[in-house]
Amino acid sequence: MVKRNYTRAEFMKLAKVKKVSLRTFRLLGKTREEILADPDGNSFEMRRISEGVFDNFRVITDVRTKDIRLDGRSWLDLPLASQMEFDGERLRVYEIGLDYLTEVERNTLVEWEQIASTPEHIRQADIDIMTDGGTTYWEKVSFFEKKGMLHLLGYEWVGGRKLDNNLFNAQKAACVRDTSVRGELKFEYDVKVEDHV
């Protein structure tokens, strides 16, 4: 294969018409050596090493719009084109990247916090907890919907953005997942392309 940058669509088409096999080079951002060198290694990562994913090529047996099937068993979700790259030798899949809150987003969150800290809202939230009600939840949804910022709830993507509640609660500056931003390398695969026999 010619080494060049291929689009996501070109990779998917190639996987449909040729025999394409993948061998893991990087799993959750780590090479085999990095996983083995970590004394507190993740059991999932160690199990994948014992299953031979770093040793064996696995054939792509099915191609769908958003994912591919390897060896007829496991599925690999393929992200948006901006979150992957294929150069003819290696396939790289990236996390969706982080972006900072815009000033408008920050002001909207501050405004909501002011509403949520009023005695009336706190009292209603307590009632909701005791009665399995949802008044304060729907008030919050309505607030962000009127502002055109449902992504700040952290439940759904709007315009390619979604608040990452874990990072926001941890007071991180960059806490919005944004599909236009390439994040950290998650998976990397050696790629072998052959004609079908």
VENQUI-V771087 format. One record per residue. N is the residue number from 1. SS is DSSP state (H for helix, E for strand, - for the rest). PHI is phi as a letter, one per 20 degrees, with the letter a starting at -180 (999 if undefined). D_FIRST is the distance of its C-alpha to the first C-alpha in whole Angstrom. Layout:
n:N ss:SS phi:PHI d_first:D_FIRST
n:N ss:SS phi:PHI d_first:D_FIRST
This chain:
n:1 ss:- phi:999 d_first:0
n:2 ss:- phi:f d_first:4
n:3 ss:- phi:e d_first:6
n:4 ss:- phi:a d_first:9
n:5 ss:- phi:e d_first:11
n:6 ss:E phi:d d_first:11
n:7 ss:- phi:f d_first:14
n:8 ss:H phi:g d_first:16
n:9 ss:H phi:f d_first:16
n:10 ss:H phi:f d_first:13
n:11 ss:H phi:f d_first:12
n:12 ss:H phi:f d_first:15
n:13 ss:H phi:f d_first:14
n:14 ss:H phi:g d_first:11
n:15 ss:H phi:f d_first:13
n:16 ss:H phi:e d_first:16
n:17 ss:H phi:d d_first:14
n:18 ss:- phi:c d_first:12
n:19 ss:E phi:e d_first:13
n:20 ss:E phi:d d_first:11
n:21 ss:E phi:c d_first:13
n:22 ss:E phi:c d_first:14
n:23 ss:E phi:c d_first:16
n:24 ss:E phi:f d_first:19
n:25 ss:E phi:d d_first:19
n:26 ss:E phi:c d_first:21
n:27 ss:E phi:c d_first:24
n:28 ss:- phi:l d_first:26
n:29 ss:- phi:n d_first:25
n:30 ss:E phi:c d_first:26
n:31 ss:- phi:f d_first:24
n:32 ss:H phi:g d_first:26
n:33 ss:H phi:f d_first:28
n:34 ss:H phi:f d_first:29
n:35 ss:H phi:f d_first:30
n:36 ss:H phi:f d_first:32
n:37 ss:H phi:f d_first:33
n:38 ss:- phi:e d_first:35
n:39 ss:- phi:f d_first:38
n:40 ss:- phi:d d_first:39
n:41 ss:- phi:g d_first:35
n:42 ss:- phi:f d_first:35
n:43 ss:H phi:f d_first:35
n:44 ss:H phi:f d_first:33
n:45 ss:H phi:f d_first:30
n:46 ss:H phi:f d_first:32
n:47 ss:H phi:f d_first:32
n:48 ss:H phi:f d_first:28
n:49 ss:H phi:f d_first:28
n:50 ss:H phi:f d_first:30
n:51 ss:- phi:e d_first:28
n:52 ss:- phi:n d_first:25
n:53 ss:- phi:f d_first:23
n:54 ss:- phi:e d_first:22
n:55 ss:- phi:d d_first:21
n:56 ss:- phi:d d_first:20
n:57 ss:- phi:f d_first:17
n:58 ss:E phi:d d_first:18
n:59 ss:E phi:f d_first:17
n:60 ss:E phi:f d_first:17
n:61 ss:E phi:d d_first:20
n:62 ss:E phi:b d_first:21
n:63 ss:E phi:c d_first:20
n:64 ss:- phi:c d_first:23
n:65 ss:- phi:g d_first:23
n:66 ss:- phi:d d_first:24
n:67 ss:E phi:b d_first:22
n:68 ss:E phi:c d_first:20
n:69 ss:E phi:d d_first:22
n:70 ss:E phi:d d_first:21
n:71 ss:- phi:l d_first:22
n:72 ss:- phi:m d_first:24
n:73 ss:- phi:c d_first:26
n:74 ss:E phi:d d_first:25
n:75 ss:E phi:d d_first:24
n:76 ss:E phi:d d_first:22
n:77 ss:E phi:f d_first:24
n:78 ss:- phi:d d_first:21
n:79 ss:- phi:f d_first:23
n:80 ss:- phi:g d_first:23
n:81 ss:H phi:g d_first:20
n:82 ss:H phi:f d_first:22
n:83 ss:H phi:d d_first:22
n:84 ss:E phi:b d_first:18
n:85 ss:E phi:b d_first:15
n:86 ss:E phi:c d_first:11
n:87 ss:- phi:d d_first:9
n:88 ss:- phi:n d_first:6
n:89 ss:- phi:c d_first:8
n:90 ss:E phi:c d_first:11
n:91 ss:E phi:d d_first:13
n:92 ss:E phi:c d_first:16
n:93 ss:E phi:d d_first:20
n:94 ss:E phi:d d_first:23
n:95 ss:E phi:f d_first:26
n:96 ss:E phi:f d_first:28
n:97 ss:E phi:f d_first:30
n:98 ss:E phi:d d_first:33
n:99 ss:E phi:c d_first:35
n:100 ss:E phi:e d_first:39
n:101 ss:- phi:f d_first:42
n:102 ss:- phi:f d_first:43
n:103 ss:H phi:f d_first:47
n:104 ss:H phi:f d_first:47
n:105 ss:H phi:f d_first:46
n:106 ss:H phi:f d_first:48
n:107 ss:H phi:f d_first:51
n:108 ss:H phi:f d_first:50
n:109 ss:H phi:f d_first:50
n:110 ss:H phi:f d_first:53
n:111 ss:H phi:f d_first:55
n:112 ss:H phi:f d_first:54
n:113 ss:H phi:f d_first:55
n:114 ss:H phi:f d_first:58
n:115 ss:H phi:f d_first:59
n:116 ss:H phi:f d_first:58
n:117 ss:- phi:e d_first:60
n:118 ss:- phi:f d_first:63
n:119 ss:H phi:g d_first:66
n:120 ss:H phi:f d_first:66
n:121 ss:H phi:f d_first:62
n:122 ss:H phi:f d_first:62
n:123 ss:H phi:f d_first:65
n:124 ss:H phi:f d_first:63
n:125 ss:H phi:f d_first:60
n:126 ss:H phi:f d_first:63
n:127 ss:H phi:f d_first:64
n:128 ss:H phi:g d_first:61
n:129 ss:H phi:f d_first:60
n:130 ss:H phi:f d_first:63
n:131 ss:H phi:d d_first:63
n:132 ss:- phi:l d_first:59
n:133 ss:- phi:e d_first:59
n:134 ss:- phi:c d_first:57
n:135 ss:H phi:g d_first:59
n:136 ss:H phi:f d_first:57
n:137 ss:H phi:f d_first:54
n:138 ss:H phi:f d_first:54
n:139 ss:H phi:f d_first:56
n:140 ss:H phi:f d_first:53
n:141 ss:H phi:g d_first:50
n:142 ss:H phi:f d_first:53
n:143 ss:H phi:g d_first:53
n:144 ss:H phi:f d_first:49
n:145 ss:H phi:f d_first:49
n:146 ss:H phi:f d_first:51
n:147 ss:- phi:e d_first:50
n:148 ss:- phi:m d_first:46
n:149 ss:- phi:c d_first:45
n:150 ss:H phi:g d_first:44
n:151 ss:H phi:f d_first:41
n:152 ss:H phi:f d_first:44
n:153 ss:H phi:f d_first:45
n:154 ss:- phi:n d_first:41
n:155 ss:- phi:d d_first:41
n:156 ss:- phi:b d_first:39
n:157 ss:- phi:e d_first:36
n:158 ss:E phi:c d_first:38
n:159 ss:- phi:m d_first:36
n:160 ss:- phi:m d_first:33
n:161 ss:E phi:c d_first:36
n:162 ss:E phi:b d_first:37
n:163 ss:E phi:f d_first:40
n:164 ss:- phi:e d_first:39
n:165 ss:H phi:g d_first:42
n:166 ss:H phi:f d_first:42
n:167 ss:H phi:f d_first:41
n:168 ss:H phi:f d_first:44
n:169 ss:H phi:f d_first:46
n:170 ss:- phi:e d_first:45
n:171 ss:- phi:m d_first:46
n:172 ss:- phi:e d_first:43
n:173 ss:- phi:f d_first:42
n:174 ss:E phi:e d_first:39
n:175 ss:E phi:c d_first:39
n:176 ss:E phi:d d_first:38
n:177 ss:E phi:f d_first:34
n:178 ss:E phi:c d_first:32
n:179 ss:E phi:f d_first:29
n:180 ss:E phi:e d_first:29
n:181 ss:E phi:d d_first:28
n:182 ss:E phi:e d_first:26
n:183 ss:E phi:e d_first:27
n:184 ss:E phi:f d_first:26
n:185 ss:E phi:f d_first:23
n:186 ss:E phi:d d_first:24
n:187 ss:E phi:c d_first:21
n:188 ss:E phi:b d_first:18
n:189 ss:E phi:c d_first:15
n:190 ss:E phi:f d_first:13
n:191 ss:E phi:d d_first:10
n:192 ss:E phi:c d_first:9
n:193 ss:E phi:d d_first:7
n:194 ss:E phi:c d_first:9
n:195 ss:- phi:f d_first:11
n:196 ss:- phi:f d_first:15
n:197 ss:- phi:e d_first:18
